Amino acid sequence: MTAAFLPIGWYRIDPRGNKEGINAQFDPPAEHLAFTVKFKGEADLPEIWPEPLPIIVRTLSI
């Protein structure tokens, strides 16, 4: 999952794209994600984090 800042605000984009049976169109302001949450413990977090968390940057910099 990724996001882009458009004139209408932040818009989540699913880069997994379209395949047979999957409709992940780029159609702001409507969101069309490739997959829905199906399993216990999964979550669809609606927050947008424009800056990476410091712990992620540190971990990837090692």
ROROFI-344738 format. One line per 8 residues: number of its first residue (from 0); their letters; for each residue x, y, z of C-alpha. Coordinates in steps of 0.001 Angstrom, whole numbers, plus 500000, padded with zeros to 6 digits. Layout:
BEGIN
NUM = a = X/Y/Z ~ ...
//
This chain:
BEGIN
0 = mtaaflpi = 500000/500000/500000 ~ 501240/503475/499182 ~ 499726/506946/499126 ~ 499942/510111/497060 ~ 499123/513679/498044 ~ 496680/515017/495446 ~ 494769/518328/495313 ~ 491892/516497/497063
8 = gwyridpr = 494230/515368/499880 ~ 495931/512077/500662 ~ 494823/509156/498494 ~ 495784/505530/499209 ~ 496938/503514/496192 ~ 497241/499753/495892 ~ 500264/499077/493629 ~ 499423/495390/493247
16 = gnkegina = 497347/496466/490262 ~ 494614/494870/488281 ~ 494520/491189/487457 ~ 491724/488813/486637 ~ 489221/489201/489469 ~ 491051/492172/491055 ~ 489920/495761/490556 ~ 492472/498216/491977
24 = qfdppaeh = 491652/501221/489800 ~ 493191/504665/490332 ~ 489907/506593/490608 ~ 490166/509426/493177 ~ 488429/510104/495453 ~ 487050/506526/495421 ~ 489420/503918/496822 ~ 489665/500563/495038
32 = laftvkfk = 492090/498331/496922 ~ 493180/494979/495477 ~ 492393/492922/498558 ~ 490198/493219/501631 ~ 491020/492182/505183 ~ 490087/488500/505489 ~ 491979/486848/508308 ~ 491931/487237/512063
40 = geadlpei = 494690/489636/513092 ~ 494783/491495/509773 ~ 493936/495187/509755 ~ 493408/497932/507202 ~ 495048/500965/508786 ~ 493631/504154/507250 ~ 496424/506381/508570 ~ 498941/507970/506188
48 = wpeplpii = 502508/508283/507495 ~ 504304/510743/505168 ~ 507572/510343/507107 ~ 509072/506942/507922 ~ 509234/505918/511551 ~ 512742/506513/512982 ~ 513073/502848/513998 ~ 512498/501800/510383
56 = vrtlsi = 515160/504216/509108 ~ 517649/502998/511740 ~ 516959/499351/510962 ~ 517359/499832/507213 ~ 520555/501858/507728 ~ 522417/499067/509535
//
